[in-house]
Amino acid sequence: MANGGHEGNASGSGSGEGAADFVIGIRSGDSATQKLMGHGHGHGHGYGGGLSSQGILPTHAQPGLDVLGDNEWRHTVLRLEFLLKTRWQSTITVPPPPAGDSDSTLDDIEAIRSKLSNKEELPGRYLEIQAETKSFVGIFENILHYNSHSHPLTADLVATVVTIGWDVAQFYKEKYGRVRPSVIDPTIKPLIRIPGHASYPSGHSTQAHLVADALSHLIRDFDESYDPKFKNVRKFATPLRAAAARVGENREWAGVHYASDTKAGEDLAEDIWDLVASNENFQKLIEEARREWKRTYQTQLSFLSR
């Protein structure tokens, strides 16, 4: 999660020769490596085509987002609505993480070692990890081919759930205080700077799954309630959830999260979304955002009605 100091916002001592080569290319300004990093704009379902309408390495400090823009007040109001009125602390239950010397934790650490020694897959993961340290919302924008200009209310909903995910995840991080994998095993060399806050649950996993939940909800409702003949609509749910899972997993590949952190974040996102979707004021925003998708599938990429 990128908030204030960011959850790992600088390259650390990398593991694996391939990843190290990319680090050298990025730091030296090598144009080919910069191009692979996706610096620039564009749509597409991959990571290299530009991860956001604002660029994949934005400087804005809000968690998981590129730019909140003029509607930041709305996100703040809805954020407070969630925190003050949904009784989330009495409704959501996040179990304690496995103990540091448990078989589960030791298995997770062994899995991290295996990932960091995977010279075939690690270089590609490294590019994603670096981009997602700053922002990952653009990945979802590319899957559905939208942004804050084409679907401003959808972008509002996404921005709101990302900030809520940050708040709630931080609450449980503070509650449990789980140390990072490299604290238990100093031989682990994370690919990014280790975040200063606790490990469990994973904030990236929480936020990314919340984005997938929100967008899947908008599209599913549209598909069922408006025009089922657009069969391609349903096909987007799978890549949305796959993208969320990969964002979470990439934090394991970075060496800063256990697999149990990732799973806890996914479960937490589901609980948060249930409360969001059942709140009257959020339902208003959800309904407004759904109208944007009705227009999209009515006119495709044309703005005017037919």
N, C-alpha and C positions, 0 to 999 in steps of 0.2 A: 504494500500500500504506500502510495506516495503522499505523505502528509507532513508538512513542515520539513522535518529532517529527512523525510522519505524513508520507505522501508528498503534500504539498500540502494543508494543512488550513485554509487561510484564503483568502478571495477576494482575487485580485490585481487589476491594472488590466485590466478587461474589454475585449473587442473586439466591436463591434457594438452598435447602439443598443438592440435588443431585449434582449440579455443585460444591458446596463447598467440598463434599466428594472427587470428582475427583481432585480438586485443592490440597487437602491434600495428596492424593495418589501420585500425580505427584511430589510435592515438597519433599516428603519423600523418593522418589525413589522406591515406591512399584512396583514390577515387573509386576504384573497383570495390573495395571493402565498404566504403561509405554507401555506394549504390546498393550493395547487398543488405545493408542495414535498413534500407527503405527510406532514406532521407528524401522527402518530397511528398507529392500528393498523388492521389489516384485511387481508383476503386479496384476491388478484386477480393478473392476469397483467401489469399495467402498473406504472409507477413511482409513480403518484400515489396509490395506495391504501395507502400505508405499506409501506416496503421491508423491514420486519423485524418480527418479533414483539416486538422491544425498541424499535422506533422507528428511523427512518432516520438519525438523527444522534446515535448513541450516543457516550459519552465514553470508553469503554474503549479502551486503547491497543494492543491486540493487532491484528496485521495482518488487515484484511479482515473482522473479526468484530465482533459486537455485544458479547456477554458469553461468556466461556469457562465460567464457573460452577464448581461444585464438582469437576467432572471435569478441571480443568486439569492435575492430576498425570498423568492418563492420556495426555493429549496430549503432555506433556513426555516421558514414558517412550517413547512411540511415535516421537516426534521424534528422540530419541537413538538408538532402534533403527535408524531410517533413516540417520542421519548416520554412525553408527559401524559398521554391519554390511552395508550394501548396496553398498559400494565405488562409490558414485555418482561420485566424482571421476575414477575410471578408466573408468567405464562411459558417462557422459554427455559428449557433445562439443558444446560451443557454439562455433560459429565466430566469429572476430572480427567486429565491426561494420564497415560500410563506412567508408572514410576520410572525414574531414570535408569534403574538397574533391572527393569523388567525385560522379559523375553521380547515383548512387543517393541519396546524402544530399541533394544539391541538389534532386532531384525530390521527396523527402519534405518538404523545407522549403517548396517551392512549394505542395505539397498542404496543408500546415498553414495557409499564408497564405489559401488558397482557403476552407478550412473556417472560419477566423476572420472572413472577410468575408461569409459566408453568413447574411444577416439573417433568412432564412425558417426555417432549421433550427436555427441556433445557440441561440435562446432555450430551446427544448425540451431540447436537449442540455445546456445549462447547468444545468438543474435536476437532471438525472441526474448530471452531473459532480460537483456539490456533494455530493449524497447519497453517491455512490460513493467520495468521498474518505475518508469515515469507515467505510463498510461497504457491501458489495454482496451478502452472503450471503442477505439477505432476498429478493432478486430470485429466487433459485433456490428458496427456501422457498415463495414464492408460486406458482411454476410447478407445483410438485408438491404444494402444499397440505400442508405439514408444518412442524413446528418442533421445538425441542429438547424440548418436552413430549410431543408426539405420537410422535416418533421419536428418542429420545435417543441411540441408538447410531449412527444415521445422522448426527445432529448432531456426535457425537464424531468420526466419520470425516472429515466436512467440516472441522471445526476443525483436525484433525491435518494434513490435506493443505495447508490454507491456511498453517499455520505452517511446514511444510516448504518450501512454495513461496517463502515469504519468505526463509528461510535460504539456499536454493540460488540464488535470483535475486540476493541480495545478494553472494554469493560471486563471481558472474560480473560483476556491476556493478563490484565492487572490482577484479577482474582486468583489465577492459578500460577502465574510467574514461571512458566516452564522455560528452562534454559535452551539455547539453540544447540543443534547437533554438535557443532565444533567445540562447544564447551565440554561436552561429555567425551568427545573424541577429537583431541587437538590435531590429529593427522588429517582431518578433513579440511580442505582448503577451499572455502566458498568462492564462487566466481564474482560475487558482488560484496560490497561492504555490508557487514552484519548489522541489521537494524538494532537500535538500542532498546526496543521493548521486547516483551516476552514472545514466545514462539506459538503458543496454543490459544485459540485456534488460528489457522492461517487467515490473515486478512484478505490477501489476494483471492484465495479460494472463496471466501465468504462473499466478497464484492462481485467477483466474476459470475458466480452462480446466481446472485441476485439479479444481475443484468440479464442473464439468460432466462431466468424465471419471468421477469417483467416482460421481455420482448416475446417470449413464447406465449405468455398470457394474452398479450395484445393480438397476436396473429391467430391464435387458436380461437379466441372469441369471434374475431372477424370471420374466420373460415366457417364456423358453425352457424353464426347468426345472419351472415349476409349472403354469401354465394359460394357454396361448396364446389361448384364446377372448376374453381381455380385450384386444382389439385396440388400445384406446386407449393402452395402456402404451407401445407403440412410438412413438406420436406425440409423446411427451414428449422424446425425444432431440433432435429438431430444435430446439424452443424453448430447451432447455438450452444447446445449443451456440451458438445465435444470441445468447442473453443473454451468454455468455462473450465472444463476438466483439465485441459492442457495448460491454461494459465496457472492453475493450482499446482499441477505436476511440475511445471517449470521451476517453481520455487524449491522443489526437492532436488531437481537437477542443479540448481544454483548452490545447493549445500546449506540452505538456511532454514529448511523446514523438514519435519518428519512427515511420512505418509499419513500418520494419524492426525496431524495438524490439518492436512488437506481435507480429509474425510470429515473432520469436525466442522470445518468451514462450510463444506457443502451442506451438511445437516443444519447448521445454524442458518444458512441462507434460506432454506426451505421454511424454517420456523418464522423467520422475519417476514418472508413474503406472505405467509398465511395471515399475519397480523396486518400487513400493509393492505392486502386485497380485501380485508373485511372491514376496514376503516371507512366511514362514510365520506370523509373529505378526500381520501385517496381515491375512492371510487369515482369521484367527480373528475379527477385528473385522468384516471384510467379511461373513463368513457370519452373524454375529449381526445385523448391520444388515439383511441381506437378509431375515431372518425377520420384521422389522418390516413390510416391504413385502408379504410373503406374507400377513400378518394384515390389512394395509390392503385388499388386493384380494380378500380372502376375506370380510371383513365391511364393506367400504367405510369409512364414517366411524364405525361403531359400534365400541366398544372390546371388547365381549364377543364371544366366539365364538358362531357360530350352529350 
